[in-house]
């Protein structure tokens, strides 16, 4: 059975990789695929609230959302 794990790391030399987190449950021979990623500084990290503020406003009214929630509650979650 094949199993894939994605772990970020850093290429230290042409034959050495330093992983950012430990990998458990894997032993024996492995195959490594490398893909470069851009380095982001903490200042570049976007917080969830910044992300949400950047979204376009929706077209549904509060009343419409409240009505849908009430219908879901009344249905007992059955679909």
Backbone torsions as a table, in degrees:
resi	resn	phi	psi	omega
1	UNK	NA	131.5	178.0
2	UNK	-89.6	145.6	-177.5
3	UNK	-138.8	132.7	-179.9
4	UNK	-116.3	137.9	176.5
5	UNK	-129.3	135.9	176.8
6	UNK	-108.3	121.6	179.5
7	UNK	-135.3	131.9	176.1
8	UNK	-77.3	152.1	179.7
9	UNK	-163.8	-168.3	-177.6
10	UNK	-137.8	134.1	177.3
11	UNK	-79.3	113.5	-176.9
12	UNK	-86.1	-39.8	178.5
13	UNK	-149.1	175.3	180.0
14	UNK	-59.0	-15.5	-178.8
15	UNK	-126.9	9.3	-178.1
16	UNK	-131.6	136.6	177.4
17	UNK	-125.7	133.7	175.1
18	UNK	-105.0	121.4	-178.2
19	UNK	-89.5	146.8	-179.9
20	UNK	-78.3	-18.9	179.7
21	UNK	-144.9	154.9	-179.0
22	UNK	-69.8	152.6	176.6
23	UNK	-117.2	122.6	179.3
24	UNK	-121.0	161.8	178.4
25	UNK	81.0	9.1	179.6
26	UNK	-125.8	133.4	177.8
27	UNK	-144.6	166.5	178.6
28	UNK	80.2	-157.2	-178.2
29	UNK	-73.7	142.5	177.3
30	UNK	-132.9	162.1	175.9
31	UNK	-115.9	133.5	-174.9
32	UNK	-112.5	129.2	173.7
33	UNK	-109.6	132.1	179.9
34	UNK	-108.7	135.9	174.6
35	UNK	-138.9	126.2	-179.7
36	UNK	-72.0	146.2	176.1
37	UNK	-128.6	149.1	179.8
38	UNK	-76.9	140.2	177.9
39	UNK	-80.1	128.8	179.2
40	UNK	-115.0	135.9	176.8
41	UNK	-86.7	159.9	178.4
42	UNK	-56.0	-31.1	179.0
43	UNK	-66.5	-26.7	-179.4
44	UNK	-84.7	-16.2	-179.3
45	UNK	-67.7	132.1	-179.8
46	UNK	-96.5	129.0	177.3
47	UNK	-77.9	162.1	-178.0
48	UNK	-62.2	-38.5	180.0
49	UNK	-67.4	-37.8	176.1
50	UNK	-62.9	-40.9	178.6
51	UNK	-61.6	-47.3	-178.7
52	UNK	-64.0	-39.1	178.2
53	UNK	-63.1	-29.2	-177.9
54	UNK	-80.9	-9.4	-179.7
55	UNK	-74.3	149.1	176.2
56	UNK	-68.7	145.2	178.5
57	UNK	-62.3	146.7	178.1
58	UNK	-78.4	173.8	-178.4
59	UNK	-106.7	-2.2	-178.8
60	UNK	-92.4	144.0	178.0
61	UNK	-83.9	162.7	176.2
62	UNK	-59.2	-41.2	-179.8
63	UNK	-60.9	-39.1	179.2
64	UNK	-64.9	-44.2	179.4
65	UNK	-65.7	-45.1	178.7
66	UNK	-59.6	-40.7	179.1
67	UNK	-62.7	-42.6	179.5
68	UNK	-64.4	-41.3	178.1
69	UNK	-62.3	-43.5	179.6
70	UNK	-63.2	-41.5	178.3
71	UNK	-62.1	-39.9	178.5
72	UNK	-64.0	-42.6	179.5
73	UNK	-63.5	-43.5	-178.7
74	UNK	-67.8	-27.7	-179.4
75	UNK	-79.3	-8.1	-179.6
76	UNK	72.2	18.1	179.1
77	UNK	79.2	3.1	179.3
78	UNK	-77.2	146.4	-179.6
79	UNK	-121.4	NA	NA
